[in-house]
Amino acid sequence: MDALVMNIPPRPPESISRRHLARIGTAAIGSVAAVGAAPPLATARPAAGPEHSDAGAIDLLRRMRVPPGPTSAGGPVWSALATGFAGVRTEDLPLGAVGGLGGTVVEVRDAEELSAALALDGPTVVLVHGTIVLPFGSMLEVGSRTSVLGVGRGAEIVGGGLRLLQVSDVVLRNITFRDSFIGGDWDGKSEENDNDGIRVDTSDHVWIDHCEFVRLGDGQVDIRKDSTHVTVSWSILRDHNKTLGVGWTDNVLTTLTLHHLWFSNTHQRNGSIDNTALCHVYNCLLDGSSSYGMASRGAAQLLVEHSVFASVRNPIGVSDPESRVAQNGNLRDGTWGSWEDTGVDVDPADHYSYDLDPVEDVRSLLARHAGPHARGEWTARQIHVSQDGSGDVRSVHAAVGAASRSPHPVEVIVHPGVYREVVTIWPRLEGLVIRGASGDPADVVLSYDKPAQDWATVTVLTSGVTLSALTLEAALEDGRPAYPLRSIDDSLVLSDVVLLGGPHGISDPRS
């Protein structure tokens, strides 16, 4: 088993066209070291040979009860050691981020035990069993040299999240973070809803791996305030507005690797890469994003390789003249809007080695291996939406996301309330039914306030959908045209549907 996990033959990354990396050289490497505090070239993939490994890291995989066998081009799907920027080695961290490896091991099964374990001094490995429900909207502090690892199947943190503030060397793996969303607060602006799944502030060497983020408060993963050497890998981010944000600083220091991530039914920040010395994205899948996909902003450098963009508005964009993005071997299917490729000034291969999976394999690879071990998403034939938590989910957007991944037809039943949110019915949702539970359209209002040039409150990108007993509202008040409803054709069935603030636009926003 040790040889399987650790003995990976070195191979240089697939080359990138020199026109994308025209300014790479001694000066460019020096500039990254200056602004990003990057150490010399190091191998982020676990190096070949036991003399470069740590048996304790392999033993932790056994204790997590995760499979040792599956592999990708870069090695084991469940790597023993951190990959990407989190795996870059330093004098203090000769194996990169290892968290609490070698320290106290604590097993926890409830919020009180988790809180106590995270408060321990010294290196700590926290093994999470089953569902841990936090006080709603709360975030627990994680200290330096800490690992929080789910054991087997079904480890999850519900109702809150984890916060890393000015810490170093943290590993978070095999955990689902879910359901801190407050019904009706789509933008995450209420005081009680300013929480994230994971928030990383001014920290370094952080590895988030094989996690799942769904229906959370403000952001799902926020990487902020000059954090460096961060990797988010093999994780799922779904059914959310603001997904993965980077920045909250005027400095350009952050170094970040995003690889083998699956974004599903999201709106924006997939991710939003702001003030980042280098963000390296590879082998990711964006499947249904209604505002924008990946954006380079604030003088950021963003490299996107061998990733798939399906039904994504503005899949790859640049927000200002100082920012850069380069592409290598990406695929798009049913996307519309920006698809930028300006070239970048930096190269991740100057910091770590990596291998790219073929882009045509990305979707199937992530379907099999992304997220926590043995995760599954069971969807009933009826999904009930209620803002008070008495239904299956608290937003129509989340219900539509679940339906989009279901192998069978789904009816979404919406209970009374004003749902301020954006809903997109994706191309694979032919025949979807969304209906108000009471039968009175006045009882269920879906409302949002964007102009027609941006998006409608409800956008239908497929045929044969039925909407019943609903009020759809474009709540824009500045006089600009707005759509409460937009569909690609006239096959949409409307029964007892009231439109406020604008007409039903029949046109394909992708054209």
N, C-alpha and C positions, 0 to 999 in steps of 0.2 A: 504493500500500500504506500509506504514511504517513497519508493522509487516512482510510483505512478503519480504521486502528488508533486514531487519536487524535481524530478529529472526531466526538464524540458529543454530540448536543444535550442541554443540561441539562434535567432534568425533576424536579420534586419527588417524593419518595417517596409511595406511597399512604398516605392518611391513616389514622390509628388512632383508634378511638373514644376520645373524651375521658374516658370513665369509666376507661379503662386508664391514662391519663396525667394524672389529675386534678391532680396536684401539680407538673406541669411549669410552670416560670416562672422568673423571675429568681433566686429563692432556690434552686430545684432545680438550675438550671444552675450557680450559684455553688457549690453543695455538691459537684457532680461535679468542678468544677475544683479544689476544695480537696483532695478525697480521691483523685482520679484524676490530678491534675496534667495535666488535659486542656487543650490549647491552644484558642484561639478557633476559631469555626466555620471549617471548611476543607472543600474538596471532595476526597473520597477517590477518586472516579472520575477517570480522566485527563481533564483539562479540555480544552475545545474549543479548537482553533487551535494551530498550530505554535509560537507564541510561548510557550505554556505546556507544551510537551513537550520531550523530550530524544531526539534522533535515535539516541543510543547505546542507549537502551532498546529501540527498534524493531530496531536492528541485532542486539541480543542474541537476539531472537526468531528472526531469520533464522539465526543461528549455532546455535541450539537445534534448528532444523529442525522447527518446529512450525507448524501451519496458521494462517494469518492470517485466514481467512474466517469461521468459525462465530461467531455472535453470540447473546446472550441479551438480556433486557430492559435490562440494565445496560451493554451494550456487548459488545466482543469477549470470547469465551470465554477466549482467550489474551490478556489485557490486557498492554500494555507496562509499565504502572505499577501499583503496589500499590493494592488496593481496601480498603474498610473502615477500621478503625482503623489498620492499618499504613500506609495511604496518607495519613493526616492530616499536613499539612505544618507544619513549624516553621521557625524562622530558620535552624537548622543543617541541616535536611532540607527544602529548598524543593519537592522532588517526593515527599516521604514516603520510605518505605523503598525504596532502590535498591541496597542491598548494595554490591558492589565496582564498580559502574558507573563507567567511566572509568579504572579501575586496571589492574593487571597481569592478563593473561589466561593461564591455565595449563590445558592439556589433560591429563587423567589417565586411566589405564587399569588401575591396580592400587592396592592398599592403601598401599604405600610412597609412590607418587606422590601419592595423595590426602593422606596425612599431611604430606608435605613441602609441598604447596601450601597447606594450611590453616595452616602455621606461618609463612608469609611475612608480612612487615610491610607495612602499607599496604593500600589498597583492592585487593581481589583477586577476580577472577571465575574460578571453577574449573569447567571443562567436563568432565563425567563421561561417559566412553564405556563402554558395556557393563557387565558384572558386576564389582563390586569386593567381594571377600570379606575382611572384617575378622577379626582374631583373635576367637574366639567370645566374645560377651558384652562386648566392648570398646566404648567410646564415644570418638569423636574430638572434640577441642575446636574450636569455630568462633569466630573472633575478630570484632570489629566490622568493619563495612564489607566484608562478604564475601558473595559469591553462590556457591552450589553448584547448578549447573544441569545436568540431564541433557541429552544430545545425542540427538535423534531418538528412536528406539524402543529400549527394552530397557536403559536406564540403571538400575542397581540397586545398593544397598548391602546385603550379605548378612552375617548373623551378628552385627551390632552396630548402632550408631547414632551420632547426632551430639548434642553437648552444647553449649549456649549459656549461658555463665556471666558475668553482669554485662557484657553487650555491647550494642551498639546498631547498628541498620541492617544486618540480615541478610536475605537472600532465598534460599529453598530451593525449587526447582521441578523438576518433570518427573523424579522419582526414585521408584522402588519401594524400600521398606525391608522386609526380610523375614527370617524364619527365624533368630531368636535365642531361640526358645522351647526350654526344656528339658522333655523329656517327663516327665509326671507332676507338674510344678510349676505347676499351673493358677493358683495364687494369686500366683505370682511372688515367693515369700518366701525362696527359697534365696539365699545370699550371692553365688553366681556368676551369679544370674539377675536381679540388681537393675539392669537396663538397660532403656532405652526406645528407641523408634525415633528420636524427637526429644525432648529435654528442654530447656526454656527456663527459666532461673533468673535473676530480677532483671535482666531485659533489656527493651529497648524497640525498637519499630519492627522487628518480625519478620514476614515474609510467607512462609507455607508454602502453596504453590500447586501443583495438579496432581500431587500425590504419592499413593502408595498404601502402606498399612501393613498387614502381614499376618503372623500367627504370630510375634509378638515376645515379649520377655522379660517385663517387668513391665507398663509402660504403652506404648501406641502413641505418643501425643503427650501430654506433661505440660507444663503451663504454670504455673510455680510462683513463689512468693516475690516477689510484687509486680511481676511483669512487666506492662508496659503497651504499648498500641498494637500489638497482635498480631492478625493475620488468618490464619485457616486456610480455604482456599477450593478448590473444585473437586477435592477429594481423596476417596479411598476408604479406609475403615477397616473391616476385615473379619476374621472368624474369630479372635476374641480375647475374653479376659475383661475386662480393665480398659482401656478404649479411649481416652478423652480426659478427663484430669483437670485441674482448675484449682484452685489454692489453695496449701496448705502455708505459711500465713501467718495472723497475727491481724489484719492490716491489711485495709482494703477499698479497694484501689487499682487493681486490674487492670482494663484495658479490652480487650475482645476481640470480634472479629467472626468468626462461623462461617457461611460461606455456600456453598451448592452442595456439600454433603458427602453422601456415600452411606455409611451404616453398614449392614453386612450380616452377619448371624449373629454378633452380639456379646452380651455378658452385661450389663455395667454400665459406668457413666461414659460416657454417650453424648450430652453430656458431664455430668460432675459439676462444677457451677459453684459454687465455694466462695469466699467473701470477695472478691467481684468487684463493682467499682463499676458496671459495665455490661457484660453479655454480650449481644450482638445476634446472633440466629440467624435466617437466612432461606433459603428454597428448599433445605432439606435433606430427605433421605429416610432414615428409620430403618426397616429392613426385617428384622425378626427380632431382638428384644432380650429376653432371658429374665429379667433381674433388674429393671432400670429403664432408662428412656430418659434424659430430661433432668431434672436436679434442681437447684433453687436452694437454696443453704444458706449459713450463715454471713453473713447480712445481704446476700446477693447480690441484684442486680437483673438479671433475665433476661427478654428479650423474644424471643418465638418467632413468626415470621411465615411464612405460605405454605409450610409444611413438611408432609410426609406421614409418618404413623406407621402401619406395617403390621405386625401380629403383634408388638406391643410390650407388655410388662407394665409398668404404671405409666409411661405415656409422658411425662407432664409433671407434676412434683411439686414441693412446697415442704417443706423439712425442718424449719423452725423458724419461729417467729412473726416474726422480724426480716427474713426473706427474702421476696422478691417475684418473681412471674412474671406476664407478660401475654401473651395470645395474640391473633393476628390472622390469620384465614383459613386455619387449619390443617385438614388432613383426617386422619381415622383410620379404619382398616380392620382389624377383628379384634383390637383392642386391649382391654386390661382393666386395671382399677386406676385410679390417680390421673390426673386430667385437670384440673389446677388453673389458675385464672385470677384472680389477686388484684389485678391492676394493678401498675404500676411507677411510680417517681418520676422517671424519666429518659427521654430520647428520643435515639436515635442521630442523628436529623436535626439535632440541635444541634452535631454534630461532623463529619458528612460526609453527602453526598447518595448516594442509592442508588435503584434501581428493582427492583420485585418481578416475577419471572416468575409467570404464572398457576399456581396450585397444581396444577391438573390436568395441567400440562405437566412437572412436576418429575421424575417417574419417567423419562419418555422422554428428557428433556434430560440427566439424569445418566447414563443408560445409554449415551448417545452420547459424552458429553464429559468425564465425571469421570475423574480419575486421569491417569497419564502418557499422553503421546501414543501413539496406536495400540496401547494395551494390549489384550491378549486373555487370556482364561482358558480354556485347553484342559483338559478333564476326561476322563480315561479312563473306560471302562465299569466298571473295577474300580479302587478306591482302596485301597492297602495302608497300614495304620497300624502304625508301629513306633516305640517310644520311643527306640531307639538310632540312629535316623536312616536305617536301611536301607530304610524304606518311602517312600511318597510324602509323608506328613506324620507328625507325632509325636503327634497327639491325634485322638480320635474326633470331638470337636467340630469341628475343622478339616475333617475329611473330610466330615462332614454339611453344613457350609457350602458346600464345593465342589459337592457333589451337589445342593444347593438351587438353584444357579445353572446347573446343567448342562441342556442341551436334550434329553438322553437319559437313560434309566434308569441307575442306578449301584448297584453292589454294593460295600459297604465291608467289607474283610477286615482283622480286627484280630489282630495277632500278640501272643504272650504278654507279659503284664505287668499291673501294677496301675495303672489309669488313674484318677487322682483328678481328676475334672472333672465339669462339668455338661453334659449333652447334651440339646438340644431338637430334635425332628424336626418341621420346620415344615409348614404346611398344603399347600405345593406339592410335597411329597415322597411322594405316594401311590406305593405299591409299592416303597419303599426296602427293601433287604436289608442288615442288619448281622450278620456272623457271625464267630465266633472261628476263627482260621486252623487251629488244631490239631484242632478238633472236640471238645475236652474243655473244659467250662465252667469248670473250676478254673484253667485257664491264662490266662484273660482276665477281669479283674475291673474293672468300672466302679464307682467308689465316690465318695460325697460325704457331707457331714454337715450337712444343713439339715433343719429340721422340715417337716412336711407343709404348714403354712401358708405357707411360702416357696416352695419348689420341690422336685421330685423329682430324684433323680440322673439319671434319663432320663425325659423328658416327650415324649409322642407326640401331636401336634396334627393328625394326619391319619389316614386309613384305609388298610388294606391293607398295613401295614408288617410285615416279618418280622424277628424277632430270633432268632439261633441260636447255640448253644454259647458262652454268655456267663454270667457271674455279675454280678448287679446288686446293689449294696449301699448301704443307707442307714446310714452309719457314725455317726449321732448317738448319743451315750452318756449324755444327761441324762434319758432316759425319756420325752421328748415323742414323740408320734406322728410317723412319718417314712415316706416312700415311696421305695423303691428304683426304682419304676416307676409311672408314671401315664399313662393313655391316655384319649382322649376317648370311646372306645367299645370294644366287644369284638371288633372286626374284627382286632385285632392278633394275629399268628401267633407263638407262642412255641414254639421247638423246642430242647430241652435247655438251658433257661434256669433258673438258680438265683437265687432272691430271698433276700437277707439283710437283716435289720434292719427289716422291715416288709412289708406286703402290696402287691399290685398294686392300685393305686387306679384305678377306672374312673369317671371324671368329668371334665368339661371345666373346667379352671381359669379359663377366660374367662367362665364364667357366674356 
